[in-house]
Amino acid sequence: MGVLAGLLLLFITFSISYSIVTRSLGFQSPVWTVQFNEYSLLWITFLGSAWVLRRQKHVAVDIITGRLGPAGRRIANVLHSILGVGLCAVLCWYTSRMTLNLFQRGVTDVQAVDTPKYLVLIIIPVGFFFLTAQFFRNLRTSLRRAESDPKRLDTQKSSSESPAGGPGAIAERRKD
């Protein structure tokens, strides 16, 4: 999914560059460029979100978790994952229903190129499905760590394990 998001980013880069060059040369730029770049931005967001979450590279505010001890961080990680599973599952269900509704009614996005609306928006429930699955994986990992070594002193050995990119992650990045 990360690779597909990267390919879409390349598509955006080249299509906008092509549009600029054609206008500079006095030709009419393709009419579909803006429309498909808008679609691509939506798809990049939902294709890349679970990939980013898996690698713990998302934006995180660690003002509170940075001040917690190891046990508090483990509890915060578990709560964060539970909330993520719940919220993403609800959004997956709701957006699936909305996308199915668009499909059943045959709604079309009328722009430069008429496109069935469900084809544009299908990525939203798919993205939320993968986010739900990734949050569930994070929850399972957090619970296993807590069970395997409840007195573990340092839950953030590396910045890749850091769920919120906490203070330990910042110190390690500075060392590198």
C-alpha positions, 0 to 999 in steps of 0.5 A: 500500500505504501508503494502504491501511495508512492506511485500515486505521488509520482503520478501527481508530480509528473501530471502537474509537471506535464500540465505546466510544460504544455501551458508554457508551450502554448498548448491546452493542458489536459482537463483531467489533471486536476480531477485525478490529482484530487482523487490521488491525494485522497487515495494516498492518504488512505493507502499510506495511513496504515503503513505509517501507523505500522512503522510508528511514524505518525504524528504524536503528541507525547506531552503526557506519555513522555512523563509517564513511567513504563507501566503508564506508557504500556497502559496508554499504548493499550488504551490508544490501540483500543480507541483506534480499533473502535473508532476505525471500525465504526468509520469503516462500517459507516463509510462502507455503507455510504460507498455501497449506497453510492454504488447502488444509486449509480452516483457519478462525479461529473467533472472533466471525466465522469467517474462513478463516485463509489470508485473514488471513495472506495478507498476510504472504507478500505483504508479504515479497514486496514487501520482497524487491523493495524490498531488491533495488531498494535493492541496485541503487541502491547498486551503481549509485551505487558504479559511477557515482562510486566516489570520491563523498565524500558519499553522504548528501546528504539525509535521504531518501537516507540509508539508515540516517538517519546523522549527516548526516540528523540534522544536516540535520533540525536545520537545517530 
